[in-house]
């Protein structure tokens, strides 16, 4: 089939054109040129559909294309994958198929760090390979990566090939060189450049190139990308770079990492480096964290503290059982609460605030030990659905007209949760409520983010929690009054349009819930956070009379600006659950 064949098919229309790996283009100018070519092709063959894939860190926006973030594998998808793999491996022996599948599922589900790895298809494949070859799946992430790479380095060893351990030493050196490239971390490099970096370990440049070419078939740890070479998976590069640094003298390790540790492209290597240090003993970790805190102490601004807390908090999941001994960490955790303050948050970049908030969640977020609420006073003649502050109710929100929400209501005073109910709070309900079958969907994964809003809850589960907490779900009129404030504004913050500083919605480009309260610029008149964006919230109001569907309000991280307005309504059957759906508690004044 020659070019004319494809040109004819494309002109006829109805084709689906799949373009994979935009991020693997050799450099940014080439990537931008390729984007122009894709747009031109899409315009020339407008009867066809074009799909372009890219890792997030290498993506380029393509005008006219819709963007969809692909999430990690859910547990059900991981189980389905492993079931199909078992069937392929043992097609002739159903008993071996069952044993392999059950043993692997038990190993994966029994260890938190392994469970996290199974969300990535490449890592899930590697874990299955280890299990198939009777390699024990260890608990710590760094040990698992070590096992995977060790097995890969030995699997196809040929006569005359250098020892597997020496091969890994050379690949460690290459990984670090790619991480600290003068132009920033490189995910692929010219073969000649890679060989030149390893030249001192071989008899000649050609010998180094032959080694790298041979490793593509021997271990598969590195692969070709045209004239370039790359690691089969970016995590292998990040792990091997961390392993190389961990073998240096302490002073050399600190000199390199203290200058790199807050760079996004170094974060994963630093996390893995912490795990490798912990394998050598807690004192090694103590020494590293002492240096990190010393550096923060040279200029202890809120931004510096947030960066530091986020880094150390990110390290802790890989340091099973480790407790930070340095008291400056606990002090910084306390002071970093200012990232939620509406007058102080602007001094800290969002990414640092997000990491610090995640660290607070892991350490125990002090905001969530009790239910905080805001007071909503008695409200008379309130225009539900009104967009303006006009007391006569003119200039109404078009959405209100579409959904026939335009009416006046009287509301008694009530109290509303300051934040949506979090995973940590719902976990306490499960522990103390003792009601079977109340675990939300994806609960094991949710537990990794204690201060995110709880999601995957049905209307009945949300109602049961509210009852346990001594309250109830708010009505949609109460929710709207809380969101729009006493003067009936368009949004909790007023009549200004939504933007990514005020809420977690689709244009924020986050793609998942965030710790509650992370958007002080979006706080309501009475002090409630996250009424717009993050997750949609159940209300107690039926969609229509005698319906088993109830109203959602508020928009979520997946929704557009149009769908996150205070007047916008959704509905959902009471027994359904979704990954973007949460709730908050309301209390009558006499209940409290």
HELIX and SHEET records of a PDB file:
HELIX    1   1 UNK A    3  UNK A   12  1                                  10    
HELIX    2   2 UNK A   22  UNK A   24  5                                   3    
HELIX    3   3 UNK A   28  UNK A   44  1                                  17    
HELIX    4   4 UNK A   56  UNK A   58  5                                   3    
HELIX    5   5 UNK A   75  UNK A   89  1                                  15    
HELIX    6   6 UNK A   94  UNK A  110  1                                  17    
HELIX    7   7 UNK A  112  UNK A  117  1                                   6    
HELIX    8   8 UNK A  121  UNK A  132  1                                  12    
HELIX    9   9 UNK A  141  UNK A  155  1                                  15    
HELIX   10  10 UNK A  164  UNK A  179  1                                  16    
HELIX   11  11 UNK A  191  UNK A  197  1                                   7    
HELIX   12  12 UNK A  199  UNK A  201  5                                   3    
HELIX   13  13 UNK A  205  UNK A  218  1                                  14    
HELIX   14  14 UNK A  234  UNK A  246  1                                  13    
HELIX   15  15 UNK A  250  UNK A  257  1                                   8    
HELIX   16  16 UNK A  264  UNK A  266  5                                   3    
HELIX   17  17 UNK A  267  UNK A  280  1                                  14    
HELIX   18  18 UNK A  282  UNK A  297  1                                  16    
HELIX   19  19 UNK A  302  UNK A  316  1                                  15    
HELIX   20  20 UNK A  327  UNK A  335  1                                   9    
HELIX   21  21 UNK A  336  UNK A  340  5                                   5    
HELIX   22  22 UNK A  345  UNK A  347  5                                   3    
HELIX   23  23 UNK A  350  UNK A  363  1                                  14    
HELIX   24  24 UNK A  366  UNK A  368  5                                   3    
HELIX   25  25 UNK A  398  UNK A  402  1                                   5    
HELIX   26  26 UNK A  423  UNK A  433  1                                  11    
HELIX   27  27 UNK A  443  UNK A  446  1                                   4    
HELIX   28  28 UNK A  459  UNK A  468  1                                  10    
HELIX   29  29 UNK A  476  UNK A  484  1                                   9    
HELIX   30  30 UNK A  506  UNK A  508  5                                   3    
HELIX   31  31 UNK A  520  UNK A  522  5                                   3    
HELIX   32  32 UNK A  561  UNK A  564  5                                   4    
HELIX   33  33 UNK A  589  UNK A  591  5                                   3    
SHEET    1   A 2 UNK A  16  UNK A  19  0                                        
SHEET    2   A 2 UNK A  49  UNK A  52  1                                        
SHEET    1   B 3 UNK A 188  UNK A 190  0                                        
SHEET    2   B 3 UNK A 228  UNK A 231 -1                                        
SHEET    3   B 3 UNK A 222  UNK A 225 -1                                        
SHEET    1   C 4 UNK A 373  UNK A 376  0                                        
SHEET    2   C 4 UNK A 414  UNK A 417 -1                                        
SHEET    3   C 4 UNK A 585  UNK A 588 -1                                        
SHEET    4   C 4 UNK A 472  UNK A 473 -1                                        
SHEET    1   D 2 UNK A 379  UNK A 384  0                                        
SHEET    2   D 2 UNK A 407  UNK A 411 -1                                        
SHEET    1   E 4 UNK A 569  UNK A 573  0                                        
SHEET    2   E 4 UNK A 549  UNK A 553 -1                                        
SHEET    3   E 4 UNK A 536  UNK A 542 -1                                        
SHEET    4   E 4 UNK A 581  UNK A 582  1                                        
END                                                                             
